[in-house]
Amino acid sequence: MNNETSREGILFVVSAPSGAGKTTLCRELIDSFSDLRQSISFATRQKRESEQDGIDYHFTDPETFQTMIAQQQLAEWAEVHGNLYGTSLETLNTAAGEGIDLLLDIDCQGAAQLKKNYQQGVFIFILPPDYTELERRLSSRGTDDKNVIQRRLKNAEQEIVQARWYDYLVINDDFQSAREKLIAIVTAERCRSRRTAHLLDKLTAKGDK
């Protein structure tokens, strides 16, 4: 545990269906909090031209990923759209011990594993305004064909059903409004009494003198 903060780091877990704006909102959160770090997941999919290894994902091959699973090095992992994604257990434990707040951008399968097995984290789900707008956003990206878009929309229906167990739901109908709500969530969670007890301890100690 970081002696300066005297608290464990907080894990913020953000999920959403493809096209809901999760990635952009997460980047805004990182820009808004200088002491909030992005947790970088491992992925077996091909790197896009705009992405950088070690910044967007740790890109790896399926064989290496399977070895990490076998050696229980992952806090969660899931197969999404034919590719494997996972989060290093060491990354989460180190951040928690050093009082570092992490932002983890993952799908519902991985989030559910963390909820059950890791038993830590603040879980946030980003919702689109409706399916018509979600389809429009997916189409406007120009990265997927019609079949892929329809598959993502079908997956979105299943993912949104799972949103009920998340701690917070944020509708991304207006980007600025959604951004402000996410900032408010992070701020509020950092102010919870169980995470700021060290502040009371300091005041109580002074009062006893």
Summary of the structure (lengths in Angstrom):
residues: 209
radius of gyration: 18.4
end to end distance: 26.7
largest distance: 70.6
contacts: 632
relative contact order: 0.20
helix: 49%
strand: 20%
